[in-house]
Amino acid sequence: MSKQTVLITGASSGMGAAIAKVFAVRGFDLLLVARDAQKLHTVKKSLSRWANIQVLICDLTQLNTAQRLFSTLQKKHRQVDILINNAAVGTYGHFVKTNIQRIEAEIATNIRALTELTHLFAAQMQKQKSGKILNVASVAALQAGAQMAVYYASKAYVLHFTEALAEELKNENVQVSVVLPGPLKTDFNTKAGVPSKRGVLARLLRPMSAEKIAQLTVDKFLQGKTMIIPGFINRCLFFAYRFLPRSLPRKMVKRLNAHPIE
Ligand SMILES: NC(=O)c1ccc[n+]([C@@H]2O[C@H](COP(=O)([O-])OP(=O)(O)OC[C@H]3O[C@@H](n4cnc5c(N)ncnc54)[C@H](OP(=O)(O)O)[C@@H]3O)[C@@H](O)[C@H]2O)c1
């Protein structure tokens, strides 16, 4: 039997690179997507003892990138058995004061590209009657997030979109899953401009290692789970939110994300 191929967006760092390693070690071939060629090649080099790896340099903010990526793979007769939509960016700060180009890039990466890639690959998987898709959301999807309004809303989109699609494709032998990690030890917050010095609440939340979360996520995903919430505290939060008034988590996150000088 030929090896299965996993396409991972945002594989040049953090959670994407960690997910790539878990699949590589388990004997899957990899297609790694991101903008930073150098970082992608470093990831490729570190994993090539386990897997056949191809890097695809793509900027997911550009229109038609998903279609171009899909067509390139079609021409090469490269079948994708598993799609991992992991790439995302965040932007910290008051929404009104945030540069609109940055907001557009965030929506394009976190929502548009993820939706287009899912549309293209899910159709192919439906035709083949096999395939799996994992979309990376966040616990941010569970409530509104002042100071990162677009990011939190984009992750709520990913969560609801994925759950709906999982139901639509349930009887087609196409698995669609979503993972909601809590804070991770990656460079995500630095890139998003989140201040390193924040309030007491933020300091109480211990980020988990991307490697540990990637391992847990891939295990549950390959077991066929639709909704994956790694970490006991995150699962408790998810459960508690059902009983809390919506305003409470919203206000807590506003405090959590508050700028130190406010
Ligand atoms: N960090 C956290 O606390 C946390 C918590 C919950 C969920 N998550 C989610 O976990 C996922 C991975 O985040 P991370 O923490 O690992 O952050 P990260 O290290 O910043 O990784 C983000 C990845 O997305 C890629 N990317 C960003 N913009 C792109 C674009 N326009 N085109 C192609 N690729 C792009 C980046 O690669 P290039 O820059 O090379 O393009 C990078 O590989 C995201 O979906 C994030 O929302 C993170």
The ligand as a MOL file (V3000), in Angstrom:
LIG
                    3D

  0  0  0     0  0            999 V3000
M  V30 BEGIN CTAB
M  V30 COUNTS 48 52 0 0 0
M  V30 BEGIN ATOM
M  V30 1 N -0.0390 30.1830 19.8300 0
M  V30 2 C -1.1490 29.9940 20.5190 0
M  V30 3 O -1.2410 30.3550 21.7060 0
M  V30 4 C -2.3360 29.3210 19.8530 0
M  V30 5 C -3.4130 28.9350 20.6470 0
M  V30 6 C -4.4980 28.3150 20.0500 0
M  V30 7 C -4.5120 28.0890 18.6950 0
M  V30 8 N -3.4450 28.4800 17.9310 0 CHG=1
M  V30 9 C -3.5210 28.2340 16.5020 0
M  V30 10 O -2.4840 27.3280 16.1510 0
M  V30 11 C -2.1330 27.5220 14.7800 0
M  V30 12 C -0.6260 27.6350 14.6550 0
M  V30 13 O -0.1940 28.7630 15.3660 0
M  V30 14 P 1.2340 28.8080 16.0660 0
M  V30 15 O 1.0080 29.1340 17.4880 0
M  V30 16 O 2.0200 27.6130 15.7080 0 CHG=-1
M  V30 17 O 1.8370 30.1250 15.4040 0
M  V30 18 P 3.0540 30.3560 14.4020 0
M  V30 19 O 4.2840 29.6970 14.8900 0
M  V30 20 O 3.0760 31.8300 14.1570 0
M  V30 21 O 2.6000 29.5990 13.0930 0
M  V30 22 C 1.7640 30.1660 12.1270 0
M  V30 23 C 2.0500 29.4990 10.7990 0
M  V30 24 O 1.1820 30.0610 9.8040 0
M  V30 25 C 1.9380 30.4190 8.6710 0
M  V30 26 N 1.3250 31.5460 7.9700 0
M  V30 27 C 0.9510 32.7330 8.4830 0
M  V30 28 N 0.5000 33.5450 7.5060 0
M  V30 29 C 0.5700 32.8290 6.3610 0
M  V30 30 C 0.2600 33.1280 5.0040 0
M  V30 31 N -0.2110 34.3220 4.6230 0
M  V30 32 N 0.4740 32.1710 4.0650 0
M  V30 33 C 0.9910 30.9600 4.4180 0
M  V30 34 N 1.2860 30.6280 5.6860 0
M  V30 35 C 1.0880 31.5570 6.6420 0
M  V30 36 C 3.3040 30.8070 9.2380 0
M  V30 37 O 4.3050 30.6400 8.2450 0
M  V30 38 P 5.0440 31.8040 7.4150 0
M  V30 39 O 5.1700 32.9860 8.3120 0
M  V30 40 O 6.3270 31.1400 7.0140 0
M  V30 41 O 4.1490 32.0490 6.2520 0
M  V30 42 C 3.4800 29.7590 10.3280 0
M  V30 43 O 4.0180 28.5790 9.7780 0
M  V30 44 C -2.8990 28.7650 14.3260 0
M  V30 45 O -4.0710 28.3580 13.6540 0
M  V30 46 C -3.2730 29.4490 15.6240 0
M  V30 47 O -4.4320 30.2370 15.4920 0
M  V30 48 C -2.3550 29.0760 18.4760 0
M  V30 END ATOM
M  V30 BEGIN BOND
M  V30 1 1 1 2
M  V30 2 2 2 3
M  V30 3 1 2 4
M  V30 4 1 4 5
M  V30 5 2 4 48
M  V30 6 2 5 6
M  V30 7 1 6 7
M  V30 8 2 7 8
M  V30 9 1 8 9
M  V30 10 1 8 48
M  V30 11 1 9 10
M  V30 12 1 9 46
M  V30 13 1 10 11
M  V30 14 1 11 12
M  V30 15 1 11 44
M  V30 16 1 12 13
M  V30 17 1 13 14
M  V30 18 2 14 15
M  V30 19 1 14 16
M  V30 20 1 14 17
M  V30 21 1 17 18
M  V30 22 2 18 19
M  V30 23 1 18 20
M  V30 24 1 18 21
M  V30 25 1 21 22
M  V30 26 1 22 23
M  V30 27 1 23 24
M  V30 28 1 23 42
M  V30 29 1 24 25
M  V30 30 1 25 26
M  V30 31 1 25 36
M  V30 32 1 26 27
M  V30 33 1 26 35
M  V30 34 2 27 28
M  V30 35 1 28 29
M  V30 36 1 29 30
M  V30 37 2 29 35
M  V30 38 1 30 31
M  V30 39 2 30 32
M  V30 40 1 32 33
M  V30 41 2 33 34
M  V30 42 1 34 35
M  V30 43 1 36 37
M  V30 44 1 36 42
M  V30 45 1 37 38
M  V30 46 2 38 39
M  V30 47 1 38 40
M  V30 48 1 38 41
M  V30 49 1 42 43
M  V30 50 1 44 45
M  V30 51 1 44 46
M  V30 52 1 46 47
M  V30 END BOND
M  V30 END CTAB
M  END
